């Protein structure tokens, strides 16, 4: 990482942070109550040792085949969850006035969501889903239900939350982030509804449209193609960004090969797979965030930047959503691609390191710490 580039990002953040209070954003459309948990490997003298890696617990589980087993879980935190509220909270923590539509309670907002940033307004469409998030040093296992989302198509959403309120909030927003496609049976329908019923009727000011499909592996390839075709329609209204983590990149690359009746080349690098995806979809920017770096692909250039390794993470669930918020911050404030990527990795790193979403001041401090280590 270049120290000068880190300093440029710090300077740009300091010079533009007052503008953040004037910018509105819109995020949707899930909502979970997350149980952040660790799996107990052993206990001696009242001290619990947790499984450190997914590989180790996977081997332990494999041995239980045919004989059964029980694994103790320790809940370390109960927090708001879902890609939408976590990203909305991250944006609110940075100072953006944010509207978040999703599942936060049927008759009243569940208490866990009352911890969201005070700059976030919640528009609830129903009960929250539940997630068991098992955390390890090398990643996390997200065990989620999707039952509360199974009937929530676009017609339901616009009849549950006043349509004029949705339209007005999107019109006021410089960022529209639509996330967690894989867990929402009617996500494509909702994205198409916003594209057809809202965007043609509002002002044409510059906007960023951010999409996160999450892990698509259990959805049919044809469903993924339909969703990506809808995403392409947003190009008529602003900058369209598709965000993927490393696992999602592999899955989308494989799915697109199947759809094109070609064999995926497992020897390709992550960048080469990203280029294949970019060339077979229609977005302004494909943003890939492995745990140790980030990759941006546009028609003009490919950028790869290494991140800062967090040795002892306090939390990993939500790291990607904070990454996405940091990148969108950069894009809304006119940062270069490289500065946006640094803001993204720093926003995620500060969250993972400290266990909460950073403010702009926290973000600057984190980048300064990163800079001092080089």
Secondary structure, DSSP 8 states (H G I E B T S, - for coil): --HHHHHHHHHHHHHHHHHHTT-EEEEES--EEEEEEEEEEEEETTEEEE---HHHHHHHHHHTTTT-----EEEEEEEEESHHHHHHHHHHHHT-EEEEEE-S-SSS--GGGGGS-TTEEEEE-S--EEEEEEEETTEEEEEE--GGGTT--HHHHHHHTTHHHHHHHHHHEEEEEEE-GGG-TTHHHHHHHHHHHTGGGS-----EEEEE----TTS-HHHHHHHHHHHHHGGGGSEEEEEEEHHHHHHHHHHHHHHTT----TTS-HHHHHHHHHHHS--SEEEEE-SSEEEEE-SS-EEEEE----SS-S--TTHHHHHHHHHHHHHHTT--HHHHHHHHHHHHHHHHHHSS---HHHHHHHHHHHHHT-
